[in-house]
Amino acid sequence: MLTKRRRALALGIAIVVDLIQLPLTAAFIGSVLSGLGLTLAASVESVDIGLDLVTAVVEIGLLGFHWMLLPTIFLEAIPLLDVAPTWTLCVWWVIRARNKEMQRVDPNVPRPRPV
């Protein structure tokens, strides 16, 4: 059962992770363009990928596995795509899909309010 608290927590975590990734992407671009080279860029990107893996595990724990989480993990591994709020959009999509699933299973269950 996907509770209101789990939905809010999952969406909040996704928003925070997307906000954290903005400066990480800027640091990645800055290190490549400044001449510091791939050493610094690789370390920034590894922190970013680690954050994405942890986020994926946490979101699966909160929302359950959904196929939409797989493309999000792969999109996040591509440098410069971190600027897009992919985690936020993915979690919103999964919550929406879970709410529709709950309605299909038992139409008498009141529809939860959007977060």
C-alpha distance (Angstrom), angle and dihedral (degrees) to the residues before:
residue distance angle dihedral
M1 . . .
L2 3.75 . .
T3 3.79 106.4 .
K4 3.77 126.0 -159.2
R5 3.80 89.6 -111.8
R6 3.82 92.6 53.7
R7 3.80 91.3 48.2
A8 3.80 92.2 50.0
L9 3.82 93.0 45.5
A10 3.81 93.0 48.4
L11 3.79 92.3 48.8
G12 3.81 92.3 45.3
I13 3.80 92.2 51.3
A14 3.81 90.8 48.6
I15 3.79 92.0 51.7
V16 3.82 92.7 48.0
V17 3.82 92.2 48.6
D18 3.80 91.7 49.7
L19 3.81 89.4 50.5
I20 3.81 92.1 48.7
Q21 3.79 90.8 51.2
L22 3.80 93.4 58.7
P23 3.83 94.8 72.3
L24 3.81 90.6 38.9
T25 3.80 90.0 56.6
A26 3.80 90.1 46.3
A27 3.82 89.6 51.6
F28 3.79 90.2 49.5
I29 3.81 92.1 51.7
G30 3.79 91.7 43.5
S31 3.79 94.0 51.2
V32 3.79 92.5 49.7
L33 3.80 94.3 46.3
S34 3.81 96.9 41.2
G35 3.74 94.4 60.5
L36 3.79 95.2 -111.5
G37 3.75 83.9 120.1
L38 3.72 137.3 -158.7
T39 3.81 96.6 -34.4
L40 3.78 94.8 72.2
A41 3.80 92.9 33.1
A42 3.81 90.9 54.0
S43 3.80 92.6 50.9
V44 3.82 92.3 48.8
E45 3.79 91.0 47.7
S46 3.82 92.1 48.6
V47 3.82 90.2 54.1
D48 3.79 88.3 49.2
I49 3.81 93.3 50.4
G50 3.80 90.9 46.6
L51 3.80 89.7 52.7
D52 3.80 89.4 51.1
L53 3.80 92.9 50.8
V54 3.80 92.4 49.6
T55 3.80 90.0 46.9
A56 3.80 91.3 51.2
V57 3.81 91.9 52.1
V58 3.81 92.4 47.3
E59 3.81 93.4 47.0
I60 3.80 92.0 48.5
G61 3.79 88.4 50.0
L62 3.80 91.9 51.6
L63 3.81 101.0 37.9
G64 3.78 103.8 21.8
F65 3.79 123.4 -119.8
H66 3.79 116.1 -45.6
W67 3.80 126.3 174.2
M68 3.83 90.6 -125.1
L69 3.81 90.4 69.6
L70 3.82 92.0 66.6
P71 3.81 98.7 63.5
T72 3.80 89.6 43.1
I73 3.80 91.9 57.4
F74 3.81 90.8 50.1
L75 3.82 93.8 45.0
E76 3.78 90.5 51.4
A77 3.82 90.4 54.5
I78 3.81 90.6 62.9
P79 3.81 110.6 89.8
L80 3.82 116.4 -116.8
L81 3.82 93.6 19.6
D82 3.80 88.2 89.9
V83 3.78 88.0 83.1
A84 3.81 89.3 74.0
P85 3.83 114.4 79.7
T86 3.79 92.4 -117.8
W87 3.81 97.2 151.9
T88 3.79 92.1 50.3
L89 3.79 92.7 48.6
C90 3.80 92.4 45.0
V91 3.81 94.2 50.3
W92 3.81 91.0 46.1
W93 3.81 89.2 51.6
V94 3.83 93.3 48.4
I95 3.82 92.4 48.0
R96 3.80 90.0 49.6
A97 3.81 91.4 48.7
R98 3.81 92.5 47.9
N99 3.81 90.9 50.7
K100 3.81 90.1 52.2
E101 3.81 90.3 48.3
M102 3.80 90.4 52.8
Q103 3.81 90.1 51.2
R104 3.82 92.0 50.5
V105 3.80 93.7 49.0
D106 3.80 95.8 49.1
P107 3.81 116.9 9.2
N108 3.82 90.0 -172.7
V109 3.79 92.1 65.5
P110 3.80 108.6 99.5
R111 3.76 112.3 -112.8
P112 3.81 111.8 -107.4
R113 3.75 117.6 -118.1
P114 3.79 116.2 -106.9
V115 3.77 115.2 -98.7
